[in-house]
Amino acid sequence: MYSLILLNGGIGKRIAAGQPKQFLKINGIPILVYSIVAADAVESITEIVLNYPEDWRDTVEQIVKDYAIKTPIVYVPAGTTRHESVALMVKECSNENVIIHESARPLVRSEDFERLVAEPHANVSSTLPLSFTVAPVDPEQQKVTGYLERHKLRNVQLPQKFNKNALLAGHEYAAREGTVFTEDATLVAVSGGDVRYLDGSDRNFKVTTRTDVRLAGFLLQGGDEDWDE
């Protein structure tokens, strides 16, 4: 059984909507709802640990009530960073295994969670191949300093799954080292954990800008059904 850590504490400054972006509506439905509904349909997810921005708990609870979510919810205040939020939320998980997702990726499907759970390894992240070239640089001098082999690099996505103890050990390592990570697959790997990856979907992008909101609305209406795979 799995606990889902659903990150929902951001305030969406780049969208500048006057409210946290997860409460914006896409096709008449708050962004937050899509991920919760997808997870609610997965039998192996028996608990959702959900955080919320300061002063927005009542709104989050009302949304959960309005959409009749059956899976038990544990509410946790958001940390000051994503890294801190996960560290706070994993401590509230009652299962030995956890999945991490974020409400800002509303195109996740129940099948995405189920495929992740079915992977035999305990620690697995969704990823995508890079479609562009990257290079190491010296930002102060605006200087390209070398070359990176693209086939050895992946775009890290969510959802991810971990053994709870491995994730806790990763955050304990980061606290000792005074290091902050922007996601948890690299955190667990750097701390010594064995992390594998599977291919994710380019539809499962993070809604960050107003353009992303429009694109998500198009896709959630089935706007890509006629596209070639």
Contacts in CASP RR format, 6 or more apart in sequence:
PFRMAT RR
TARGET T0000
AUTHOR 0000-0000-0000
METHOD contacts of the structure
MODEL  1
MYSLILLNGGIGKRIAAGQPKQFLKINGIPILVYSIVAADAVESITEIVL
NYPEDWRDTVEQIVKDYAIKTPIVYVPAGTTRHESVALMVKECSNENVII
HESARPLVRSEDFERLVAEPHANVSSTLPLSFTVAPVDPEQQKVTGYLER
HKLRNVQLPQKFNKNALLAGHEYAAREGTVFTEDATLVAVSGGDVRYLDG
SDRNFKVTTRTDVRLAGFLLQGGDEDWDE
1 44 0 8 1.000
1 45 0 8 1.000
1 46 0 8 1.000
1 47 0 8 1.000
1 95 0 8 1.000
1 96 0 8 1.000
1 97 0 8 1.000
2 44 0 8 1.000
2 45 0 8 1.000
2 46 0 8 1.000
2 47 0 8 1.000
2 95 0 8 1.000
2 97 0 8 1.000
2 98 0 8 1.000
2 99 0 8 1.000
2 117 0 8 1.000
2 161 0 8 1.000
3 45 0 8 1.000
3 46 0 8 1.000
3 47 0 8 1.000
3 48 0 8 1.000
3 49 0 8 1.000
3 93 0 8 1.000
3 94 0 8 1.000
3 95 0 8 1.000
3 97 0 8 1.000
3 98 0 8 1.000
3 99 0 8 1.000
3 164 0 8 1.000
4 39 0 8 1.000
4 45 0 8 1.000
4 47 0 8 1.000
4 48 0 8 1.000
4 49 0 8 1.000
4 71 0 8 1.000
4 98 0 8 1.000
4 99 0 8 1.000
4 100 0 8 1.000
4 101 0 8 1.000
4 113 0 8 1.000
5 49 0 8 1.000
5 86 0 8 1.000
5 89 0 8 1.000
5 90 0 8 1.000
5 93 0 8 1.000
5 98 0 8 1.000
5 99 0 8 1.000
5 100 0 8 1.000
5 101 0 8 1.000
6 35 0 8 1.000
6 36 0 8 1.000
6 39 0 8 1.000
6 48 0 8 1.000
6 49 0 8 1.000
6 50 0 8 1.000
6 51 0 8 1.000
6 101 0 8 1.000
6 102 0 8 1.000
6 103 0 8 1.000
7 51 0 8 1.000
7 82 0 8 1.000
7 85 0 8 1.000
7 86 0 8 1.000
7 89 0 8 1.000
7 100 0 8 1.000
7 101 0 8 1.000
7 102 0 8 1.000
7 103 0 8 1.000
7 104 0 8 1.000
8 22 0 8 1.000
8 32 0 8 1.000
8 50 0 8 1.000
8 51 0 8 1.000
8 52 0 8 1.000
8 53 0 8 1.000
8 60 0 8 1.000
8 78 0 8 1.000
8 102 0 8 1.000
8 103 0 8 1.000
9 20 0 8 1.000
9 22 0 8 1.000
9 51 0 8 1.000
9 52 0 8 1.000
9 53 0 8 1.000
9 78 0 8 1.000
9 79 0 8 1.000
9 85 0 8 1.000
10 20 0 8 1.000
10 21 0 8 1.000
10 22 0 8 1.000
10 53 0 8 1.000
10 78 0 8 1.000
10 104 0 8 1.000
11 20 0 8 1.000
11 21 0 8 1.000
11 53 0 8 1.000
12 20 0 8 1.000
12 21 0 8 1.000
12 208 0 8 1.000
14 208 0 8 1.000
14 209 0 8 1.000
15 21 0 8 1.000
15 24 0 8 1.000
15 208 0 8 1.000
15 209 0 8 1.000
15 210 0 8 1.000
15 213 0 8 1.000
17 24 0 8 1.000
20 53 0 8 1.000
20 56 0 8 1.000
21 31 0 8 1.000
21 104 0 8 1.000
21 207 0 8 1.000
21 213 0 8 1.000
22 30 0 8 1.000
22 31 0 8 1.000
22 32 0 8 1.000
22 103 0 8 1.000
22 104 0 8 1.000
23 30 0 8 1.000
23 31 0 8 1.000
23 32 0 8 1.000
23 56 0 8 1.000
23 59 0 8 1.000
23 63 0 8 1.000
24 30 0 8 1.000
24 31 0 8 1.000
24 213 0 8 1.000
25 31 0 8 1.000
26 34 0 8 1.000
26 106 0 8 1.000
26 213 0 8 1.000
26 216 0 8 1.000
26 217 0 8 1.000
26 220 0 8 1.000
27 217 0 8 1.000
27 220 0 8 1.000
27 221 0 8 1.000
30 63 0 8 1.000
31 103 0 8 1.000
31 104 0 8 1.000
31 106 0 8 1.000
31 207 0 8 1.000
31 216 0 8 1.000
32 60 0 8 1.000
32 63 0 8 1.000
32 103 0 8 1.000
32 106 0 8 1.000
33 63 0 8 1.000
33 67 0 8 1.000
33 106 0 8 1.000
34 103 0 8 1.000
34 106 0 8 1.000
34 107 0 8 1.000
34 108 0 8 1.000
34 220 0 8 1.000
35 101 0 8 1.000
35 102 0 8 1.000
35 103 0 8 1.000
35 105 0 8 1.000
35 106 0 8 1.000
35 108 0 8 1.000
36 48 0 8 1.000
36 50 0 8 1.000
36 63 0 8 1.000
36 64 0 8 1.000
36 67 0 8 1.000
36 69 0 8 1.000
36 103 0 8 1.000
37 67 0 8 1.000
37 69 0 8 1.000
38 108 0 8 1.000
38 109 0 8 1.000
38 110 0 8 1.000
38 112 0 8 1.000
38 113 0 8 1.000
39 45 0 8 1.000
39 48 0 8 1.000
39 71 0 8 1.000
39 99 0 8 1.000
39 101 0 8 1.000
39 110 0 8 1.000
39 113 0 8 1.000
40 48 0 8 1.000
40 69 0 8 1.000
40 70 0 8 1.000
40 71 0 8 1.000
41 110 0 8 1.000
42 110 0 8 1.000
42 113 0 8 1.000
42 114 0 8 1.000
42 117 0 8 1.000
44 114 0 8 1.000
44 117 0 8 1.000
45 71 0 8 1.000
45 99 0 8 1.000
45 113 0 8 1.000
46 71 0 8 1.000
46 72 0 8 1.000
46 95 0 8 1.000
47 71 0 8 1.000
47 72 0 8 1.000
47 73 0 8 1.000
47 74 0 8 1.000
47 93 0 8 1.000
47 94 0 8 1.000
47 95 0 8 1.000
48 69 0 8 1.000
48 71 0 8 1.000
48 72 0 8 1.000
48 73 0 8 1.000
48 74 0 8 1.000
49 73 0 8 1.000
49 74 0 8 1.000
49 76 0 8 1.000
49 89 0 8 1.000
49 90 0 8 1.000
49 92 0 8 1.000
49 93 0 8 1.000
50 60 0 8 1.000
50 64 0 8 1.000
50 73 0 8 1.000
50 74 0 8 1.000
50 75 0 8 1.000
50 76 0 8 1.000
51 75 0 8 1.000
51 76 0 8 1.000
51 77 0 8 1.000
51 78 0 8 1.000
51 79 0 8 1.000
51 85 0 8 1.000
51 88 0 8 1.000
51 89 0 8 1.000
52 59 0 8 1.000
52 60 0 8 1.000
52 75 0 8 1.000
52 76 0 8 1.000
52 77 0 8 1.000
52 78 0 8 1.000
53 78 0 8 1.000
54 77 0 8 1.000
54 78 0 8 1.000
57 75 0 8 1.000
57 77 0 8 1.000
60 75 0 8 1.000
61 75 0 8 1.000
64 73 0 8 1.000
74 92 0 8 1.000
76 85 0 8 1.000
76 88 0 8 1.000
76 89 0 8 1.000
76 92 0 8 1.000
77 88 0 8 1.000
78 85 0 8 1.000
79 85 0 8 1.000
79 88 0 8 1.000
81 180 0 8 1.000
82 182 0 8 1.000
82 183 0 8 1.000
83 171 0 8 1.000
83 174 0 8 1.000
83 180 0 8 1.000
83 181 0 8 1.000
83 182 0 8 1.000
83 187 0 8 1.000
86 100 0 8 1.000
86 167 0 8 1.000
86 171 0 8 1.000
86 184 0 8 1.000
87 171 0 8 1.000
87 175 0 8 1.000
90 98 0 8 1.000
90 164 0 8 1.000
90 167 0 8 1.000
90 168 0 8 1.000
90 171 0 8 1.000
91 168 0 8 1.000
93 164 0 8 1.000
95 164 0 8 1.000
96 163 0 8 1.000
96 164 0 8 1.000
96 165 0 8 1.000
97 122 0 8 1.000
97 161 0 8 1.000
97 162 0 8 1.000
97 163 0 8 1.000
97 164 0 8 1.000
98 161 0 8 1.000
98 162 0 8 1.000
98 164 0 8 1.000
98 167 0 8 1.000
99 113 0 8 1.000
99 116 0 8 1.000
99 117 0 8 1.000
99 159 0 8 1.000
99 160 0 8 1.000
99 161 0 8 1.000
100 158 0 8 1.000
100 159 0 8 1.000
100 160 0 8 1.000
100 161 0 8 1.000
100 162 0 8 1.000
100 184 0 8 1.000
101 108 0 8 1.000
101 113 0 8 1.000
101 158 0 8 1.000
101 159 0 8 1.000
101 160 0 8 1.000
102 158 0 8 1.000
102 206 0 8 1.000
104 206 0 8 1.000
104 207 0 8 1.000
104 208 0 8 1.000
105 157 0 8 1.000
105 158 0 8 1.000
105 204 0 8 1.000
105 205 0 8 1.000
105 206 0 8 1.000
105 207 0 8 1.000
106 207 0 8 1.000
106 216 0 8 1.000
106 220 0 8 1.000
107 201 0 8 1.000
107 203 0 8 1.000
107 204 0 8 1.000
107 205 0 8 1.000
107 216 0 8 1.000
107 219 0 8 1.000
107 220 0 8 1.000
108 158 0 8 1.000
108 159 0 8 1.000
108 204 0 8 1.000
112 126 0 8 1.000
112 159 0 8 1.000
112 200 0 8 1.000
112 201 0 8 1.000
112 204 0 8 1.000
113 159 0 8 1.000
115 198 0 8 1.000
116 124 0 8 1.000
116 126 0 8 1.000
116 159 0 8 1.000
116 160 0 8 1.000
116 161 0 8 1.000
116 198 0 8 1.000
117 161 0 8 1.000
119 161 0 8 1.000
119 196 0 8 1.000
119 198 0 8 1.000
121 194 0 8 1.000
121 196 0 8 1.000
122 161 0 8 1.000
122 162 0 8 1.000
122 163 0 8 1.000
122 166 0 8 1.000
122 194 0 8 1.000
123 160 0 8 1.000
123 161 0 8 1.000
123 162 0 8 1.000
123 163 0 8 1.000
123 166 0 8 1.000
123 185 0 8 1.000
123 188 0 8 1.000
123 193 0 8 1.000
123 194 0 8 1.000
123 195 0 8 1.000
123 196 0 8 1.000
124 160 0 8 1.000
124 161 0 8 1.000
124 195 0 8 1.000
124 196 0 8 1.000
124 197 0 8 1.000
124 198 0 8 1.000
125 156 0 8 1.000
125 157 0 8 1.000
125 158 0 8 1.000
125 160 0 8 1.000
125 183 0 8 1.000
125 185 0 8 1.000
125 195 0 8 1.000
125 196 0 8 1.000
125 197 0 8 1.000
125 198 0 8 1.000
126 156 0 8 1.000
126 157 0 8 1.000
126 158 0 8 1.000
126 159 0 8 1.000
126 160 0 8 1.000
126 197 0 8 1.000
126 198 0 8 1.000
126 199 0 8 1.000
126 200 0 8 1.000
126 201 0 8 1.000
126 204 0 8 1.000
127 154 0 8 1.000
127 155 0 8 1.000
127 156 0 8 1.000
127 157 0 8 1.000
127 185 0 8 1.000
127 197 0 8 1.000
127 198 0 8 1.000
127 199 0 8 1.000
127 200 0 8 1.000
128 154 0 8 1.000
128 155 0 8 1.000
128 157 0 8 1.000
128 199 0 8 1.000
128 200 0 8 1.000
128 201 0 8 1.000
128 202 0 8 1.000
129 151 0 8 1.000
129 154 0 8 1.000
129 155 0 8 1.000
129 199 0 8 1.000
130 150 0 8 1.000
130 153 0 8 1.000
130 154 0 8 1.000
130 155 0 8 1.000
133 150 0 8 1.000
134 148 0 8 1.000
134 150 0 8 1.000
134 153 0 8 1.000
135 144 0 8 1.000
135 145 0 8 1.000
135 146 0 8 1.000
135 147 0 8 1.000
135 148 0 8 1.000
136 144 0 8 1.000
136 145 0 8 1.000
136 146 0 8 1.000
136 147 0 8 1.000
136 148 0 8 1.000
137 143 0 8 1.000
137 144 0 8 1.000
137 145 0 8 1.000
138 145 0 8 1.000
154 197 0 8 1.000
156 183 0 8 1.000
156 185 0 8 1.000
156 186 0 8 1.000
157 200 0 8 1.000
157 204 0 8 1.000
158 183 0 8 1.000
158 204 0 8 1.000
160 183 0 8 1.000
160 184 0 8 1.000
160 185 0 8 1.000
162 184 0 8 1.000
162 188 0 8 1.000
166 188 0 8 1.000
166 193 0 8 1.000
167 184 0 8 1.000
167 188 0 8 1.000
169 188 0 8 1.000
169 191 0 8 1.000
169 193 0 8 1.000
170 187 0 8 1.000
170 188 0 8 1.000
170 191 0 8 1.000
170 192 0 8 1.000
170 193 0 8 1.000
171 187 0 8 1.000
172 191 0 8 1.000
173 187 0 8 1.000
173 190 0 8 1.000
173 191 0 8 1.000
173 192 0 8 1.000
174 180 0 8 1.000
174 181 0 8 1.000
174 187 0 8 1.000
174 191 0 8 1.000
181 187 0 8 1.000
181 190 0 8 1.000
185 195 0 8 1.000
185 197 0 8 1.000
188 195 0 8 1.000
189 195 0 8 1.000
203 219 0 8 1.000
203 224 0 8 1.000
205 212 0 8 1.000
205 215 0 8 1.000
205 216 0 8 1.000
206 212 0 8 1.000
207 213 0 8 1.000
207 216 0 8 1.000
218 224 0 8 1.000
END
